[in-house]
Amino acid sequence: MCSLRDFEIDRQEEELPDETIKNNLRILKGNLKRSKFRYAKILRKSVGKVKSSELSWRDPLASQVLSSEMEMVKQLLEEEYESFMVRKKYPNS
């Protein structure tokens, strides 16, 4: 018998299939392409250079997550980086 915690730990250790990672990168590039922010074009090019085979489930990018800790984000020019870091305000949030 396993606890819920054991199940969650086992589930976290599962690898993302390469096809899932490829699809996530494709979706992320599409979202960046539709964005009107200046940083999006730069990040889309950087994401396009990433090989899905080099990513694992531990990499945020494999799950469509862009983080300020990523080298591609750190390399943005100051104005673009600040724009990336601004918290977007949405109604009812």
Secondary structure, 3 states (H helix, E strand, C coil): CCCHHHHHHHHHCCCCCHHHHHHHHHHHHHHHHHCCCHHHHHHHHHHHCCCHHHCCCCCHHHHCCCCCCCHHHHCCCHHHHHHHHCCCCCCCC
